[in-house]
Amino acid sequence: MERVICGDQWLALVERKHGGKDVAVIRAGDEALLVPLATDRRVLLTIEPSPALGRDVLILPGGEVAAGEFSLETANRELQEEIGYRAGRLDFLATIHPWSKYLTAACHIYLARDLQPARLVGDEDYPIGVAAHPLASFEGLIAAGRLSDARVIAALYLARRYLQWEERAAHR
């Protein structure tokens, strides 16, 4: 059993029994996170405001998996809402738990390719910018302090590794 301490539609701080004592954890829905890759091997990052950091940040398109929706469906919907593209190909890369000890959410990561223009209206109340950056050198964004979201960094490494594996397999 858990008791909600506080929260909103996206996050809730809840108290749960663990090992005979009360422990606070953050309850949040699962999400789909996308690495949208243009034909020139540039990844399309979004520029969005971060209430936590008080500034705009570079992240990847994504959002909460709605009730009754598969994460694959969420992936293509969020891609259209946030950057105006639909993926002709979505490859599942991994499911990660960004803070597995205290956050309930799972992050389902997809590589999005064969992008076609398609726009859906999103639920954000702010404009979302887009910045294209070569996937091969995203570490420069980390070093410059422009990219710091751990989920995004993990997704970019996973995508680059997947593409390298795919290229090696094609040359066998």
N, C-alpha and C positions, 0 to 999 in steps of 0.2 A: 504494500500500500504506500502511496505517496501523498504528500500534502503540498499544494501549490503555495509558494511564498509570495511570488509576484510574477508578472509576465504580460505578454501581449499576444497578438496573433502569430508571431514568428518564434518567439523564445519564451520559456518559462523557467524560473528558478524553482526547483522542487526539492522537497526533503524526502529521503528514502531511508529505510532501515538497511544497514549494511554491517554485518558482523556484530549485531547487538547494539549498534549506536546509530544515531541520525546523521546522515551525510547529505549535503546539498549537491545537486547536479543540475546541469542545464538541459532541459528537454527541448528538442527542436526536430522538425521534420527532416527526412532524408532529402538530398538534393542531387540534381544532375549538373555536372560541370563539363563544359565543352572546350576543346582545343580546336578552334576553327582555322583550317589551313588553306590559304589561297594557293593558286597554282604555282606561284613563284616561291613557295615554301616560307612565306611570311605568315605568322600567326596574328589573328585579329584579336587584340586585347581591348577590353572596354575601359573607359575612363568614367568612374562613378564616385560620388561623394561617400566618404566613410564617416558616419556619425561617431564611431569609436576613436578615430584618429583626428577628426576635425579638418580633413583635407581630402582632395580628390586622390584616388588610388587607381593603379592599373590592376585589373583583375580579368578573369575570363567570363564569358557569358554563362549563365546558369541560373537555376532557381529551384524552389521546393517542388518535390514530386507531389502532385495533387492526389487526393483520395481517389482510388480506383484507376489511377494512371500508372503506366509502366514508366520507368526512368528513361527508356528509349524515346517514348512519346514526349516526355518532358523536355528532353534534350533538343529535339527539333522545334518544339514550340518556343522554348526560351531563346533559341538561336534567332528565330524569326522576330520575336518581340524585341530583343535587345540589339541586334546588329543588322536586321533586315535581310537575312539569308536563310535558305533551307538547305540542309545537307542531302546530297544524293547518296552519300555513303557515310555511315556512322560505325566506327569500330570501337567496341568496348575495350577499355584499357585496364581498369581496376576499380575496386571499391576500397576507399580508405575511410578511416575514422580519425578526423583531425585532432581530436583531444579525447582519446578513448577512455580515459579514466573519469572524466567529468562531463562529457557532452554526448548525448544519445545519437546525434545525427550521423548518418553514413553519407559519403560523397561518392557518387557513381560517375566515373570519368570516361568521357568518350572523345575520340578523334573524329572531327567533322571535316569531310572532304567533298569535292564535287559541288561546291557552293553555287546556288542559284538564287537570284534576287527573289525575295518573298517577305512581305511585311505583315506582322500581326500587331495589334495594339497590346502593349504591356500594362502592368499594374504600377509601374514606377511613377512618382509624381515629380520627376526631374529628367532632364535630357541626359542621354547616355552617349558619350563620345566613343570613337573607335580609333585605335592606334595600331598600325601594322608594324611588326618587328620580325626580323629573320629568326626562325626557330633555332637555327644553328648557333646563334650568339646571344640568347636571352640572358646568359649570365652577366653580360655587361649592364643590363638593367638592374640586376641584383646589386652588383658592385657599386653602381651609381646611386643606390638607395631609392630607385624609382619603382622597384618591384620587391614586395616583402611578404605577400600573402603565401603562407606555407602550402595551402592546397593548390594554388596556382603553380608554384614552383615545382611541386611534386608532379602535377599534371603535365607540365612542359617537359620534364625529364622523362616521364613515361612515354609521351608522344614521340619524342626524339629517339628514344630507345626502340620503340615499336617500328618506326620508319627505317631505322638502321637494320633491324632484324628482317624486315620485309625486303629491303634491297639485297641483303646477303642471300636470302632464300631465292630471289629471282635470278641470281647469278650462279646458282649451283647447277 
